[in-house]
Amino acid sequence: VSTVRDSAIIELLWSCGLRRGELVRLDVEDVNLSDGFLVVRQSKTGRPRVVPLSPSARRAVRRQIAGRESGSLLEMTSNAIRLLLQRVGVPSAHAWRRGWAVEALRNGVSEASVRSAAGWSSGAMVARYTRALSGELAVSEFHETWGNR
């Protein structure tokens, strides 16, 4: 990743589970660095939502904003982000969104919190990722019970 903006894009996609279109539409005013969240005002579902910022995403966004108080956060098109991801070997922003959801669930974030941060209106999407994860967790629990034999 070669620029401050590229770093911000990578961090926001990986640690916030944003859709590519949501990322493109973010404005500087949508970011609250002091409280560690951003507001997705223009989501796929049409409903705004609050998304927590990881410490690394906060640092990357702080560098990207660099004193600006308004305007587009990234000043980049959806297609340009797709090309950036291709360049760094990421299959798609959506693949990272799925990965973000699974990783959050794996690390103990509640299904309700994942659903809220992702902007899913029902638990169906979270349930899809939970099912995929449940087999992995079952194996892990059995191995712990057996002492990793």
C-alpha positions as CSV (number, residue, x, y, z in Angstrom):
1,V,0.0,0.0,0.0
2,S,1.7,3.1,-1.2
3,T,-0.3,6.2,0.0
4,V,-2.0,7.5,3.1
5,R,-5.4,7.2,1.2
6,D,-4.7,3.6,0.2
7,S,-3.9,2.7,3.9
8,A,-7.1,4.3,5.0
9,I,-9.1,2.4,2.4
10,I,-7.5,-0.9,3.4
11,E,-8.1,-0.3,7.1
12,L,-11.7,0.8,6.7
13,L,-12.6,-2.2,4.5
14,W,-10.8,-4.8,6.6
15,S,-11.7,-3.6,10.1
16,C,-15.1,-2.0,9.6
17,G,-16.8,-4.3,7.1
18,L,-17.9,-1.5,4.9
19,R,-19.3,-2.0,1.4
20,R,-17.3,-0.4,-1.3
21,G,-20.1,2.0,-2.2
22,E,-20.4,3.1,1.4
23,L,-16.7,3.8,1.6
24,V,-16.8,5.9,-1.5
25,R,-19.7,8.0,-0.1
26,L,-18.1,8.8,3.2
27,D,-17.4,12.4,4.0
28,V,-15.0,13.8,6.6
29,E,-18.0,14.9,8.6
30,D,-19.1,11.3,9.0
31,V,-16.1,10.4,11.0
32,N,-15.9,10.9,14.8
33,L,-12.3,10.2,15.7
34,S,-12.5,11.2,19.3
35,D,-15.3,8.7,20.1
36,G,-14.0,6.1,17.5
37,F,-16.9,5.6,15.1
38,L,-18.1,6.7,11.7
39,V,-21.7,7.1,10.4
40,V,-22.6,5.5,7.2
41,R,-25.3,7.9,6.0
42,Q,-25.9,6.4,2.6
43,S,-26.1,2.6,2.9
44,K,-27.3,-0.1,0.6
45,T,-30.4,-0.4,2.7
46,G,-31.1,3.3,2.9
47,R,-30.8,3.4,6.7
48,P,-27.8,5.2,8.3
49,R,-25.8,3.2,10.8
50,V,-22.9,3.7,13.2
51,V,-19.8,1.7,12.6
52,P,-17.0,1.4,15.2
53,L,-13.5,2.3,14.2
54,S,-10.6,0.0,15.2
55,P,-7.5,1.7,16.6
56,S,-5.6,1.0,13.3
57,A,-8.5,2.4,11.3
58,R,-8.6,5.5,13.5
59,R,-4.9,6.1,12.9
60,A,-5.3,5.6,9.2
61,V,-8.3,7.9,8.9
62,R,-6.7,10.6,11.1
63,R,-3.8,10.7,8.7
64,Q,-6.2,10.8,5.7
65,I,-8.2,13.7,7.1
66,A,-5.0,15.7,8.0
67,G,-6.8,18.8,9.2
68,R,-9.7,18.9,6.7
69,E,-13.1,19.6,8.2
70,S,-15.3,18.7,5.3
71,G,-15.5,17.1,1.9
72,S,-15.1,13.6,0.6
73,L,-13.0,11.4,2.9
74,L,-11.3,9.5,0.1
75,E,-12.1,11.3,-3.1
76,M,-12.0,8.0,-5.0
77,T,-14.5,6.1,-7.2
78,S,-15.8,2.7,-6.5
79,N,-14.0,1.4,-9.6
80,A,-10.7,2.9,-8.4
81,I,-11.1,1.1,-5.1
82,R,-11.7,-2.2,-7.0
83,L,-8.5,-1.7,-8.9
84,L,-6.5,-0.9,-5.8
85,L,-7.8,-4.1,-4.2
86,Q,-6.8,-6.1,-7.3
87,R,-3.4,-4.5,-7.2
88,V,-2.8,-5.6,-3.5
89,G,-4.3,-9.1,-4.2
90,V,-7.7,-8.8,-2.5
91,P,-10.4,-10.7,-4.4
92,S,-13.1,-8.1,-3.6
93,A,-14.3,-5.7,-0.9
94,H,-17.2,-8.0,-0.3
95,A,-14.8,-10.9,0.4
96,W,-13.3,-8.7,3.1
97,R,-16.7,-7.8,4.4
98,R,-17.5,-11.5,4.9
99,G,-14.0,-12.0,6.5
100,W,-14.7,-9.1,8.8
101,A,-18.0,-10.6,10.0
102,V,-16.5,-14.1,10.6
103,E,-13.5,-12.6,12.4
104,A,-15.7,-10.5,14.6
105,L,-17.8,-13.5,15.5
106,R,-14.7,-15.6,16.1
107,N,-13.4,-13.0,18.5
108,G,-16.6,-13.0,20.5
109,V,-18.5,-9.9,19.1
110,S,-22.2,-10.6,19.6
111,E,-24.4,-11.4,16.6
112,A,-26.5,-8.4,17.4
113,S,-23.4,-6.1,17.3
114,V,-22.1,-7.6,14.0
115,R,-25.6,-7.2,12.5
116,S,-25.8,-3.6,13.6
117,A,-22.3,-2.6,12.4
118,A,-22.9,-4.4,9.1
119,G,-26.3,-2.8,8.5
120,W,-28.1,-6.1,8.1
121,S,-31.8,-5.7,8.9
122,S,-32.3,-9.4,9.9
123,G,-30.1,-12.0,11.5
124,A,-30.1,-14.1,8.3
125,M,-26.7,-12.9,7.1
126,V,-25.1,-13.2,10.5
127,A,-26.7,-16.7,10.8
128,R,-25.1,-17.6,7.5
129,Y,-21.6,-16.7,8.8
130,T,-22.3,-18.3,12.2
131,R,-23.2,-21.6,10.6
132,A,-19.9,-21.5,8.6
133,L,-18.1,-20.7,11.8
134,S,-19.9,-23.2,14.1
135,G,-18.1,-26.3,12.6
136,E,-14.7,-24.6,13.2
137,L,-15.6,-23.7,16.7
138,A,-16.9,-27.2,17.5
139,V,-13.6,-28.8,16.3
140,S,-11.7,-26.2,18.4
141,E,-13.8,-26.9,21.6
142,F,-13.4,-30.7,21.2
143,H,-9.6,-30.3,20.7
144,E,-9.4,-28.2,23.9
145,T,-11.5,-30.8,25.8
146,W,-9.2,-33.5,24.6
147,G,-6.1,-31.6,25.3
148,N,-5.2,-31.2,21.6
149,R,-4.5,-34.9,21.2
